[in-house]
Amino acid sequence: MASGSTHTLLTPTIIAREALRLLKNNLVMGDKVYRNYESEFPGSPKKGGTVTIRKPVKFTVTKARTRATSTITEQSITLTVSTQAHVSWSFNMKDMTLTIEEYSERYIRPAAAVLANTVDSDLCALYDDLWNSVYDSTGFVDPNCFMILGKAMQRMDEEAVPPDDRVVVFNPAAHWSMANALAALSIPNIPEKAIRKGYLGTIAGADIYMDQNIKTHTTGNIDTDTGCDGTGKELATGAPTGVTATSVLALCDFDIATTRVLKTGDIFTIVGAYSVNPMSGESTGGLRQFVVTADASCASTGTTTEVPISVYVQPDMIHTGPYKTVYSLPSGGAVVDVLGSTRSNYPQNLAFHKNCFALVMVPLQKPEGAWGASVTEDGYSIRMVKDYEIDVDDEVVRLDILYGVKTIYPELGVRIWGLETKGAYA
């Protein structure tokens, strides 16, 4: 495109559309999650807000001629759109004579890339809502074989996750380790250029991608001492009846070297608490994994620690009813095993169905009288505004997005734990 006047080449709509195109192209997680909640936010122009999302009702089948009425349990969650992120820069008026290609390469491309990474980062940070976790059979290593994908898919099958729209997102280390492990396989839908772009193809029924925004989880201080029974094991102090009412488990026998014994996102199992397939209600043969939803502390050695957990946000935790999550309640004193080593860092690669997480992006209003534009396309929105600083003869531009992220169905996701990484412990 030849150079011309500012009004011909660099209108606000042209700049905003180019920014939106590049934002969409740079999203990884943001392009793989559920995107159809935008219509729930009424009003024009839209300014975000909160919407209540009803979750599907579950039923129990009665094998009898006589009718039995199912007890309906309505579940809902709230999704808030309130995160506004922007990138701003200034440039001399003479830059307005650039073509859109030149202007995009110099300013819009890097701005859109950092905005996209911000959205992806927030989505990756939702890992600590998930309780299902798998890791390599040899320990916590960079996933480097087909088996780890098989384990993740098995766990998703056991949770009755739909077979379509499954995605695996690895961090760079795991991605290239997996690419090397799969190099000898004949996978017809992996063009060479796709691997360079971070897409490994469809393997084990899931689309495999790379995202540098995958988070690292730091476990709590889970060293043991001679506490409740002197064995050095973390134990449930009694049958977890409280979990049906408050989603809190009473545990004991923790080290008190830190005020945070277990951290948000820590995973543990309880001997005797077996998970069930939500459709059949039968035991999967594996222990139910629980995720800690808030940091838990211990007052003194051997005392009880109240640990908040989340496994399906609902009250029916026993093996009756459509919302069952464990086949039977564990007995008092059942051994509790915490995943990972004390105060260690583990990358949290993700396998999930697209309905596991949601991204909502709504338009921001353009200020009245400002030179700019707000553009929406395929559920993605961006606003571009420009102003003039007369003292320095500079134009100041900002690109803004307004969005919200939420874990909608945590049971549809699996954390793939990677090799312990070095660094400071939180």
N, C-alpha and C positions, 0 to 999 in steps of 0.2 A: 504494500500500500504506500503510495507516495505521500510526502509530507504535505500538509495543508494547514488550514486555520484550526484554532483550538476548538471552535464550535463544531467543525466538521468531523474531526478525528477523535476528540476526547470529550464527548458529552458525558454527563454523570451516568446515564444508563449504560453506555458502552463500557465504562470503567467498572461499574457495579456488576454487569453481566460477566465480564472477564474474570473478576474476582470470585464470583460465585462458581463459575466453571472450574477454576483452579482449586477452590475449596473442596468441591465434590471430588475432584480427581485425586486430591491428597488424603482423603479420609480412608482409613482401613476399617477400624472397628465401627466408625460412624456409618459406614456403608453396608454393614452386615447385620445390623440389629433392626428391631421393629420400628417402623417409621410412620405409622398411620394414626397417631393420636393428635396431629395438628388440628384436625377438624373439631376436636373437643374444646378448643379454646375459642370462644365466640368473640365477635367484635371486629371492627375494622376502623383504623388500623389496630393491630393486636399488640398487646403489651405484656403478654405472659400471664402468669397466675397459677392457680392450682386446680386440678381436676381430679375427681374421684373415679377410679376404674374398678368396675365390678369384675370379679374373677368367676370363672365357670362354676356352676353348682355340680356337686358330685352326688351320685345315687347308689343305693344298694339294691341288688337284684334279689327278689323273693321267689324261691322255687316252691310255689304253692298255687292252688286255684283261687284261694281266698285272697282278696286284695289286701295289701299292706301299704300304708302311706309312709313314704320316706320323710324323714325330718330334714327340712331344708336349712342349710347353714350358709347364710350369705356372707361372702368374703369380699373385701375391697381394699384397695391401696390408694394412696394419694401420690400424684405426680406433679411436681412443682417446676415451673419454668421461670427461673429467676437469675440465671447466670448470664451476665453480659460480659463479653470479652471483646477487646478491640486492639487494633494496631494502628499507630499514627506516625506520620512522618511529614517533614516539610521539604520543599524543593523550590528552586528559583522559577520565576514565571517563564523563563525561556524553555524550561522542560515541557511546557504545555504544547510545544510545537512537535513533540515526538509522535510517532505513529503509535497506535495501540499496542503493536507487537513490541516495539522498543520500550514503551512505558511499562508494559506487563513484565518484560524480562527484568527490568531494573527495579521496579517497586512492587507490583501486584503479586508476582509469583512468590517471592519470599514471605510477603505478608500473609497470603492465603495459606501457605505451608505451615506457618507457625500457629495460625488459628485452627487449622485442621488437627494439628498435633495436640492442641489444648483440648479439643473435644474428645479425641481418641484417648488421651490421658485420663480424662474424667470417667470415661466408660471402662477403661482397664482397671481403674481404682475400685470398681464395684465388685472385684473378685472376692472381697471378704464377706459378701452376702451369701456366697455359695458354700455348701458343706461337702458336697461330693468331691473327693480328691483321689487322684491316682499318682503313682510314681513308678520309676523303673524298678524291675525286680532285683537289680543289683544294688539298689539304694538310690539316693537322690543324685542323679547324674543328668547331664544334658540329654533330653530325649533324643535317642539316636537309632531307633529301630522301629519296625512296623508294630511290634508288640505293644508299645506304649500307646499308639493310636488305637489298637485293638482293645486295650484296657479301658480307655476313655469311652469308646463306642459301646463296650459291654455295659459300663456303668449307666450310660444314657439309655440303653435298651432296658435295663432293669428298672429304670425310672419311667418307662413307657414314653420316652421322648420320641416324637414323630421322626421317621427316618429321613425326611426331606429337610432341606435348609439347615443342615448341620455345618458348622464352621469350626476350624481349629486355628488359633492365632498364637504363634510362637514368638519369643524374643529373638534377637539376631543370633545368639549363640546356639539356641536349640534349633532354629530354622536351618542354619547352615550345617549343623551336625546331622539333622534329619535329611537334608538334601544330599549329603555325602553318603548316608546309609542307603538311600533309595537310588543312588546313581546307577546301580547295576540292574535295577528293575526296568522292565519295559512298560512305561506308562504313556499311552498314546496322546493324552491331552495335556502334556507338559512341553510346550515349545521352549526352545532355548532362551528366547528373550523374556519369557514369562518368569523364569527362575531369577533372572537378573532384577525383575521388578518386584520380587518377593512373593510370587504366587507359585506354589509347588504343584498345583493341580488338585484333582479330586481323588483322594486316597481314603480307603476304608469308609467310603460313603460320606466324607466331609471335604469341604473346600479348605485347603491349607494356605495360610497367609503368614506374613511376618509383620510385626509392629514393634518398633523400638520403645513404645510406651508401656509395654507389659511391666507390671509392678513387681517389686520384691517384697515378700512378707518377712517380717522379723518376729520370730516366735517369742513368747514370754519366758520368764525365768522358771522353767519346769524341772529343774534339778530336784531330786527327792532327798529326804532325810528320814530319820526314824520318828515318824509322827504318830498317827492314830493307832497303828498296830505294830509299829517297830519294824516293818518289812521294807520300808523305803519305797513303797508303791503309792501312787495316787489312788484313792479309793472313794467310792460313793459311800457316804456315811449311812445311808438308808435307802429303802426303795423310793425312787424319785416320784412320789405321788404329787409333789408340788409342781412338777413340770406340766401337769394337765391344766393347772390354773394360772400359773405365773411364768411358765417357760424358764424356770430357774432350777438348776441342779445344785445340791449340796455336796461339795467335795472336800477332802481333807488330805493331809500329809504333803504339804507343799513347802518348798524352801522359801524363807522369808527375806532373802538377801535383797530383794527389790519389792517395792510396793505393788508392782504389777506382776502378779504370779502368772496369770494367763492374759493374753492380749486379744483385742478385737481381731477376729480372723483366724485365731488358733483353731485347730481341728483335733477332736478326740473321739474315741470310741469307748463303750462300756461293755464289758463282757456280759453276754446274755441278752443284749438289746440288738436283735437282728432286724435288718431293714426288710421291707416288703415291697413287692411290685404293686404300684397303686391301682392297677387294673384288676389283677387276679387276687390280690390280697395275700398271696403266698410269700413265704420267706425267700429271699434271694440267696440265703446261705452266707451272706456277708454281714458284718456288723454295721449298724447304722452309724454314720458319721455325724457329729454335732459340731456346729460352728459357734464360737464365742462371739456375742454381739456387743459386749462392752468389757473394758479392762476389769479384771477381777483381782482383788488384793487379799492378803492374809494378815490378820492382826498378830499372830504369834504361831510358833511351830506347833503343829498338832491340832490347831483349831479348824473349824469349818469355814470354808470359803463358798460364798454364794456366787454361782457362775451363771449369768444370763446366756441363754442359748436360743437358736432359731432353727427349727426344722418344720417347714410349712407353718405359716402363721395361723394356727387353728388349735382348738383344745383337745381333739380326740387323738391321744397318743397311744392308745392301746389297740389290741388286734380285733376290734369290732368297729363297724361303721365304715363309711366310704372314705373317711379322712385319716385312716390309720397310717402310721408311719413306722411303727415298730411292731414286730410280731408278738412280743410280750415284754412286760416291764422287767428290768433286771432286779435281782435281789439286793438287799442291803449289804454293803461291803463289797460289791462287785468291783473288779479291777478296772481302772480307767487308764487308757494309754493315749498319750498326747503325741501327735504327729510331729516328727522332726526333733532336733536337738535343742537344748536350751539356748536362748538368745542367739539364734542363727538366722541367716538371711537366705531365703529361698525364692527364686523367680516363680511367678504364678502364671504360667502359660494357661490358656483358656480353650476349652472345647465347649460349644454351646449351640443350641438351636436359636434361630434369630428372634424367637419370642421370649427368650430369657431376659434380654435387656431391651430398653427402649430409649430412643433419642427423639426429643421433640424440639423443633426449631421454628420459631414464629417471627413474623416481620416486626421490625422496629420502625416506628414512625419517623419520617423525615421532618426535621425541624422546619417550621413554617418560614418561608422566605430564603432558606438555605440552598446553596448550589449543591445538589446531590440527588441520590435516587435510592429507593429500597426495592430490591428485586427478589422475587420468589419463584422457584422452579423445582418441581418434583419433591416438594416438602422441605427444601433447603432455602434459607433466606439470608440475605446480607444487606447491610445499609452502607452506602458511601456518602460522606459529607465532606465538602471542601470550604475553607474560609481563607480570607486574605489578611495578612499582617502587614499593614502599611509601613510600619517603621523599618522593616528589613526587606520589604518587597518580596515576601515569601508567601507561597500558598501552603496551607496546612491541611492535610488530608487524614481522615480516619475511616477505617473499615470496622464495623461493629456486627456482632451476631448475638442473638438472644436465644438461649437454649436450656434444656433440662435433660438429665439422664436419670434412669431408674431401673433397678432390678425388678422385673415384673413377675417372672416365674423362676425362682432360684433353683428349683428342682430340675430345670432344663439345662443346667450348666455343670461343668466339671472343671476343677482346677488340676492342671498337670504340673506337679512340683518339679523344679529343676535342681541342678547342682547348687549346693551352698556357695554363696558368693561372699567375698571379703568386703569389709567396710564397717563403718560405725554402727553400733547397735542402738536402736531407738528406745 
